[in-house]
Amino acid sequence: MRPSLISKANARRIPALGAAFFIALGLFAPQSQAAPAGAPAAPAGAAAAGATAPVPRSIPVPKSPEARNSSTFKLSSQDYGKESTAPAAPVTAPVKAAKQFSAAAGDPCPDMSGLINSTGSALVQQLKALPNVPCAYPLFNLTGTDAANAFGEAKMVTVANALRDTSATYPGDNSTSVGQLVMFLRAGYYLHEVNPGVIGTYGPALETAAHGALDAFFAAPHSKDITDANGDLLNEVVTVIGQTKSLGRYDGVLQWMLAGYNGTWPQRMNLSLQHFDWIIEEAFDPKADSQGLKAALKADGSLLTTWADFITRNEDLLNRDDMVSNMGRYLGYALVVPELKAQLRPLLKDLINRYPNVGPTAPITMNLAWATRKFDKGNCAAYGICDMNTRLMPVILPIQYTCNPGLKIRAQDMSPAQLTTTCTSLVNQDAYFHKVIGDKGAIPGDVNTNLEVVAFDDYYNYSLYAWSFYDIDVDNGGMYEEGNPALPGNQARFIAHEASWLRPSFQIWNLNHEYTHYLDGRYNMYGDFEAGIVTPTIWWVEGIAENISYGYRNVRNADAIAEAAKKTYKLSELFDTVYDQTGDPDVNSNRVYRWGWLAVRYMLQAHPADMQTLLAKYRTGDWNGARAFLKQTIGTGYDAGFDTWLTTTCATNDCGPLPEAPVTPAIPLCTIADPRQFDKNCRRDNLAATTGNYSYHFLYLPAGVKQLTVTSSGGTGNADLYYGGSNWATTANYQAKSTNAGNGETLTIADPPAGWVYFSLAAAQDFSGVSVTAQYN
């Protein structure tokens, strides 16, 4: 699959028929009966939930402003990130500035230098003397020696023991300063996780003390008061459960909350339940059981039944913004534990089939359905959802519109004017692309003759349904699937959503960038996307997509132009760009898109002949040859020119315009009747041979030829190219050879002899549909 990203805005409608009508008819509640044995598979492009078809090779589009920050699949809009700092906005001022913090009633917060260096009972007394919980927030900002002095294990044990003792008389509010003790522990665990080398090690002594404190707190009767006052403290204690990796030990607390919740809880108690969010997500990590929850559930699965009852008991609250949907979706994550599947399957089947998978209940049904595909793949029949896509897709994506034979749109809700405008934009962009790149025709053997653009109404609907219809990840702004461009019937597809935050203006997120990937793959890059990145080509792939997208829309790339002044990279470094260059996604995105835009723009302006040479190698799949050309022939030779260009052209002329490519006529077919013979500067198509055999060819050269170039490309199998000079060319008798994987081969012969010369395609594997060109000057 060819990539689908664009500069940082990593993500990519007008409501369709009212969902209430269909809900009333029950059209979207998945059938409760399993598909019979031998039932036909879902149609192409709508893989049934749990289907065993291979996952498409796709590259995600960067997220939009609406996309979630978490890489985990979440649909309900209450997505709470891992909350490991203070509950309010963290204080970024130094600790000495703590005097500036005030309690809600206006009481000043004391200086913390004494608390940092105190130990034993003096430390506990100073914590309890803090006027309120917010006065402890600066503890989260300690660094270096202050952090080490404040949060060594012995002091954490002291405070944990104090929390244990104080919890015995916990009155359900903070009148006994329980909150200040809890916040100290929270800050210590947080800083230890951020920089354990500074804090030192935490061992069994602290684990024992922390569990004693938590045991005592939850044993206190008032810890279960359904009040805001208790919720203020309870939500922080729940966070400590996560920090101590103890959810398995305290799964009963979660079970109590799920069993008791009824939608009437005050806000701060709601937050206590919400704070289980990131803990549960970590607890069901497929690679570990760091929270101990998996082991606890295997010993006693009653929590799962309580969890399912929590959803059905509060079904009137189900909607995309409700905590019931948000917490309910995690029930499906328990499928990651094989021993729990037998218990979970009927529970999940009931929930998925109980509620419509459109409208307010869609987040719970589609999230749970997603979990079955993720963690119980191939068992859609166990959940009664094998036909879900067959019923859903025509309603969620009812609009099918053909722009021309090479371009069609499938949409959730687009007006006739929006459809027409989108088609016009893409058709005109095709011409603009060739104006910049040139037009040597499609790569031989590339049968990606048409593109389908799928447009969901917004990111919410994209994330809700696209995974099911197209078997893709949705923690992104869209997905471009190139497929295998040599496979007849292959459907290239860009799955996207409307940029709803730009309304009333209409725009499909990253449309022009992604369409460039389709054009680039068809006319410049041999094979599929994976073939094209065996060596670093991302600087070109994403750089040209950015240049065409911005240039065609006549939009100034202000972010890239601003980057030019920083001179962060040399051109020779940018030739090495890959998607995951560093561990920082922002740095990666900046280099891939903004600096890719700069590198490609410079090369097209300053070195167009080199770009034509490079693209000729890309077109034949000569990835190693292209790499050698960039790193050896060009090497660092253009670094100084690039540096000057960044300083001058980018500073004074917005990096200058995109130049037009020289018009190069396509190489014609050979006209001589003998299919083996070539005349000057022509090609032959659809060549084939079986393994171990040859497709033999020859050419008459006049005297004075300086260079002969023979290239092969396209088709299937593996054909190697051999040149024999004045003799027939075989694998045992040759003067030059090109033996890359696949059929992209190139031979350049300097000063060949006059008269008949011979070359051949040798079948390392059966090959067919291969094109060969012979050119000389």
PyMOL commands that set and color helices and strands:
alter all, ss='L'
color gray80, all
select helices_A, chain A and resi 19-25+95-100+113-117+120-129+133-141+144-150+153-167+174-176+178-194+196-199+204-219+221-224+228-243+251-260+267-274+277-283+293-299+302-313+315-317+323-336+338-354+359-375+380-383+388-396+416-437+459-470+500-502+511-523+529-532+538-553+558-564+571-574+585-606+608-620+623-634+639-647+649-653
alter helices_A, ss='H'
color red, helices_A
select strands_A, chain A and resi 59-60+399-404+407-411+451-456+479-481+492-497+677-678+682-689+694-701+707-713+716-725+736-738+745-750+755-776
alter strands_A, ss='S'
color yellow, strands_A
deselect
rebuild
show_as cartoon
